Amino acid sequence: MSPTTLPAAGPEHGHVTFLGAGPGDPGLLTLRAVEALANADVLVAEHEVLDVVRAHARSGVAVVHPDPGPSSDAFPGTGTPQLTVVDGVSTTVGLPAVRDAAHLVMEAARGGRRVVRAVSGDPGLDTYAAEEMLACARAGVPFEVVPGVAAAVGVPAYAGVPLRDAQGADVRFVDARTASDRCWTEVGASDGTVVVSTSLDSVAAAAGELVAAGRKPDTPMAVTVAGTTTRQRTWSATLGTIAQTLKQAKVLPSPEGGRPVIAVVGERSAAAQRDQLSWFESKPLFGWRVLVPRTKEQAASLSDQLRSYGAVPHEVPTIAVEPPRTPQQMERAVKGLVTGRYEWIAFTSVNAVKAVREKFEEYGLDARAFAGIKVAAVGEQTANALIAFGVKPDLVPSGEQSAAGLLEDWPPYDPVFDPIDRVFLPRADIATETLVAGLIELGWEVDDVTAYRTVRASPPPADTREAIKGGGFDAVLFTSSSTVRNLVGIAGKPHNVTVIACIGPATAKTAEEHGLRVDVMAPEPSVHKLAEALANFGLRRRAAAQEAGDPVTRPSERRPGARRRRTT
């Protein structure tokens, strides 16, 4: 048994887990943190970490927002943090909206409930967590601590700034908000690395404190804001030049000057070294907002791939799936599967798998009904949907993942080896005839059945439509001609600064017919090859900017009109 196995909650006092949510990247949550969140009855968290942790909490929870006013007004002199409670029953038990954090946590734990108190970074470095733990101990509420990645350690790692090297220099951590004169004097007298937690508009003051304490003005300094997230940005300067650097970058003055930053002072933050070690911000699509015109379910693996390139995917469904207007044909075909009418069933989309699966469930059937029937899938995603259903496909194209690619590998009908000559093809109402014609040419009889209808989806929210038309997105991925037509129909034409990426020639032609300039085309009709092609485009764009000595920017950051449409 693991030493961190979840303890049983007491019938009266419950149990509290103080959990470190890390510096911002959800991927930095520990396995133990995910386990605790999955078993929590109540989640209490500051607003800035709620999005990081709530995805791992139980589904169906409600969110109760506290009083939006400054917490220091509610508790003068205490600096009590604003909290959000996520709890399926908190609205009925009357948990207060704004209360002392420790009292709120203990009240949430009453009645034997498991409470997770999530804090940014690591609980051991949190200003309030120790007080809350002591309050639990005094009240007899059992608790545990799940460490997290501290911002002072995680952010420099993502910024490409190592804190130590083979010489093993000292590392000092300073919170500029609470540092005393003695603290500044000590770190100023040291020649080790100093990691300063401060705010954007206080960086120059912290640099001044270090210089006044004895550090040389030419000591390198790296400042990172929004560390470990796709909004991360790092500036390299020195203690003497950081104020001017931030001013020239038009970062300051700014109404957002209060944003927290991590500043690393010392030779290891030298610009030349960071250029080689900046692995995160140098991802090919770092910070790009990429529009994916597919539903979250359809786009899951594609969006994960885009995130691996540093992008921020935004899914917008352009097609809605509805049952066929006359379901009798589908019902007869599913019954034919059970009675042995078919030798093959061919799935040309994830939606076709879903439609057959739903019909199976309606009749009380499961994957065992496919026994004795050969199953074909048009591509990897469709095959994965079948595997999730419990069916391993017998045929997936070895080459192009399309109807044409499926036909390349499909065996001709052989009356000696094939006792049945019929294929069941469940598909969309607007599917092409390529596969049907090809199967007939190979000698097969085809039951071409409408399993679902595709209709244009509802328009996305107004802010999304404005971002599409106003250049708020850096790129859009078109995976079919219908996604082009439907996106333009429900949301408008993407702005001319937006990079247009298409899955193949037919889709590109449709995009051009709608007045769009196609920048990227997949080398083969695969959504993953399309994302890869966009990443390669981003790499080339980054390299060109660096070679020209220009700053690396996203397409949406370029001034409107800087990129002209291609004339034909």
C-alpha angles and dihedrals in degrees: 000000000000115000087232096054109143110269121225114265116240117248093237108024103031118200135279127210115198101207132191110222095191128231099305113293107107088210090070094068110115123240088248090054092052090049093051092048092050090055098042122118092191131026120200116185145150112258094250094061099038095092090050096055108027094074088069096046123096116287122252097039123148126228121226112193118208127228104300092220122104111286091221088067090055093049109022113214096005101088089212109185123244108253136200120206119210108193134137093224104027092106090060100042091054101239107183118251095226120023140139103292095234092049091048092051094049093047089051089053095056119112095037097293124152112237127195114200105196121198132180115264113347126345091226090064097039116114096225107026096087091053091050091049091052090049090053091048092051091049093048093245109148115229143174135200125231109193121223136196107281115231091230089062104029098047096055089048090055091044092055094246113132113206097208138025138185090295089062099222120190118268119211124191119208131184102206092201094065103020115130127217088256091055093052090047092053097048091042091057092049124085093207130104116287121204110198123195107204143124128276095252092046098052094094091050091051090049089051091052090054093048091048089051093055109277115134115251090233092060108126118251131188119196121195128189125192089010120201092014129097087254090064116133129176131197123197118208140120132268089261098046105036094097092053092043092056091045093050090048087054090236092124140079092040138146085234092059091118093070113123119251138182115225122193118200122193144066092291090068093059112142095237092056094045091053088063097041102040095111098155105048090042094063109129096249099026110169094354114148103221121193112219110191095207135090119269090253093051094041099045099106093035092052091048089053091050090050089054086060091052097258128137106227119208114195118212117177112223097175129051121202120223134174118266116273090237110036096180095091091053091047092052091049094051090050087050089058090059095044095050100254094138138059093190141021117198123201116200098178145017088249090059090054090049092049093051092044092053090049090050091052089049089058095040093251129137139187091296088077088074091066110131094012123108113231127208128191125196094220150342098289093049090047090052091052089053092048089052086054090053097257123119109206118234093208132036119161113265090206131020113018098227141088089276091051091049091052090051089064100032112112119233117248112272115190090203097056101024112067091186126042100197132105125197110216113186109187149142123293091243098046119133124252095238097104096042093051092046094050092049089051088054089056101260129132111228130208098203103197130182103231096172143358125235117216132174112275124235117272116273120246118295095253090055092050090050091050091051094051096035100051097258092136122070096205143359126209116215112197098179142005090257091058089056094049095043097045091051089045098051102030110016134249118317114250118263093248090061115100110237116212121185131192096223148343096282092053091045091052091053090049091052091048086058091053098260125139111228111221102170133032126184114244088228133013099271127118090221092051087049092055089045091052090051090051090052089050089053091050092052091047092051092048092050092052092049092047090052091048092244125137115262107250136172119249091250090057094061116098113265112266095023090114114055126208116257112254120221 
